[in-house]
Amino acid sequence: AVVSTQSTGADDEKKDAGDKNDPRRLHSFPLIRHSDMAEEMRTEAMELCVTACEKFASSNEAASKMIKENMDKKFGSSWHVVVGEGFGFELTYETKNLLYMFFGGSLAIAVWKCS
C-alpha cells in the first residue's frame, strides 16, 4: 500500500528551527564586522565587549560605559562606544582605532577613538 501525506509547512519550520545549518539561528559568538585595529588591541577590545555585554545584558548603557572606561585606561583617553540594536552611523576616528562587531545575534557594538 502507498501512503501519501501533505505538509502544511508549519511542521517543517518547527523541525528545521533546531537545524545547525538554519540561517535564522542566533549567533552566540562575537562577529567582527569591521576593524582596523592591531591584532592585540582588537582581541582585547573584543573580549572586553563580550564581557561587558554578558555582565550588563539588560543595560546597553552600563555595558558601553564599562567598555569606554576600560578602553580609556588601557589605550589612552577619548574612546567612544555605542551598544545597541538597529542603529546606523557615520563617524570620524583615528586610524587603527575602530572596532564594529556583533554579539548575541543582533546586538551591535561600535568602539572608536578620536581626540
N, C-alpha and C positions, 0 to 999 in steps of 0.2 A: 504494500500500500504506500502511496505517496502522500505526504502531508505537506501542505503549504501554509506558511504564516506570513503575515504582513506586519511590519513595524511602523509605528506612528512617528518614529524619530525621537520621541522623548526618552524612551528606554535606551536607545543608542547613546544619547547625550549623557545620561547618567552613568552608563558603562564606560564611556570614553573619558569622563571627567577625572578618573583616577589614573589614566594612562600617562606614563612618564613622558611620552612624546607630544602630549597635548600642549599646544602653544598658549592656551588660556591659563595655565597654572602660574602661580606667583613665583617669582624668583626670591629665594631666601638668602642669596649671596650678594655681595656688593658688585655692581656692574659699573665700571668706569666708562663713561660716555665720551669724555674728552679730558685730556690733561697734558700740560707741557712742563710739569714739574719733573725734577730729577727723581730717579727711581726711589732713592731712600726717603726723600720728603713725601713723595706720593704714597708710599707704603705706610708711613707714619700717619699721614693725614687720613687715609682711607680707614685705617684701624681706629683712629680717634672718632671718625664719623660713625662707624658701626657701633662702637662702644656707647657714644652719646645717644644715638637713636634707640638702642636697646634699653639703656638706663632711663631715658625720658620718652618712652613710647607714646605717652598721652600728651606730651607737650613739646611741639616743634620749637617753640621759643626757647625753652630751657635747654634743649639739645643744641640749638645754634649758639646760645650763649656759652655753653661748655666748650664747644669746638673753637669758637673765637678766642676765648681766654687762654686755652691751651696752645693754640697756634701762635698767639702773641708772645707767650712765654718762651716757646721753643724756637721760633723763627723771626722774632722781632715784631714790632707793632704794625698796625694798620691792616689787619686781616678783617675780611668781611665774610659773613656766612648767611646763606638763605637755606632753610629747610622747609619743605612743603610739597604739595601736590598741585598740579595744574597751573604752573606759572611759566612765563616766558621772560627772557631778559636779554639785555644788550649792555655790555659793560666795558670799561677801560681798566686795564690792570697792568701790573709789572710783568714783563715776560718771565717765563719759567715759574710762575706763581699762581696757576689756575688749576682747579680740580672741579669737574662736573660729573657727578655719579648718581646712580640709583641704588636704593636699598629696600628690601622687603617688597619688591614689585613696583609700586607706584610712588614711593617716597623719593623725591629728588633732593640732592644736596649740592649747592654751588659754594665753593670756597675760593676766594681770590684775595690778592694783596694789592693795595695801591696806596701811595703816600700823598 
